[in-house]
Amino acid sequence: MNHVFPLPSHDTGATFAVQCAPPWLTVRFRAPQRAVSWSLNRPGLVDATDVAWLQVRDADLPADREPAEWFAEKLASVGLADAVGMMTARDIASFVHRAVLVEAVEAHCVVTLGLNNGERVGSRIAQPRRYQPGTVNILCHVSQPLTDAALLEAASLAAQARTVAIVEADYHRVGQSLTVTGTGTDCIVMAAPLGPEPAAFAGMHTAVGEAVGACVLEATTAALTAWIDAR
């Protein structure tokens, strides 16, 4: 089953609630989850109850401050110091949410997407600034507890699905002949419940892997289509 939830806020039942209150988009789980990401403020493997996006403009970022330090202060100022955080220049209300059920595994994906800072893997269009806000930010959650190794494997599938969606859209930056494959500041948060008997594998041959791949692919495709249409 696949669902899009365009409302400002909604509850996904037993999993999490999404609240969109610009400039913040927040996903709050009912209990702490195991998560892996390269988030600016809480990178690596962490336990977290909240994942938060902050909508920013270049002008919002002080030239004399490190983005990670500034962002951590912003999160703390709204009671989200322990959240796994991401920043985007995309209108936060444009987020896309998909849910996919494969066998007994349910996957949810929340995406914000902009390709203003699109790049092709293996090359660089230009030397980046300290922070460029055009980005693809993804949270994917599965209902099955996972070992840390399986969580990393699931994150690799989320990255693969994101890339497939972007490549299939055949988007090119102005003046470039090759399709972009992502941006220089993409971030993926992969999360799963803390619980007994975690699954040790999450490859494409598993229900977890299929659910993650399908969910991220559908959500990223929808978000990319909306971004292109809005340009």
Steps between C-alpha positions, in 0.01 A plus 500: 500500500633842407375825647582869459413728793507866383337640816693740727502238776381146535536191715616169355342289772747286691812638333544877517334836460606762247461869575566773244531841667730709275791536517495161678390156386511247783451125516440381857508129577296353782817347648875540438621340177842386384620724219802542277583811297763760424287776651680824584412485869464127586693295244566129520301241692274659762174448688248775427132581540491796257623576149477866400544705182570876509418710194780752442623757250862593431435827683402309815847349543747732677824532305705487820342182642542133425169368360499200737542719809237749384257219414544331838409828670191537282385149589555560871303825485183309406551204733651270237858478626493119487333477158683375194496817293516596133486834316335581168423801282193322363159619617450277803130460423594317178604188691388165362409199714459148366425174680560152362408162649696190395395182676501605869748786457371855474728776371438873515696766314489879541688703237576862422678554172671774303775461241631857484834359608482186283817309421597183318684241704871486417526865398447849641332783315657765720683542827217505754435766758507391865132417471277491195132464580368326187484141621318168534411414860347161574372321808416134451361287783421129507283321755747212544779537760841474331855436613734793444647316201155443349411865564807603299402256226151652490652849480701391196177392329337832587793676331473269200126562465547877525762489225285283272211745537720797411672328207166383358379862502794588270548842660789716375634820649517793261809471281567138597464204263488221759212404727548592865493214751445698821631811672810583698303531823251211493421332830327171575374391842421129523310395812350189658351408838711400797383151586578132548598265219620761250534385141862447404456576130316760291614431145289524187405132540326567835159647580673785682717578200209487257290727721780754546582508129140530384411764757801725438472461123133599496542790743807641326338471158192688621708770671719545192201526268349768726830693511538496120137605451546791742802642316 
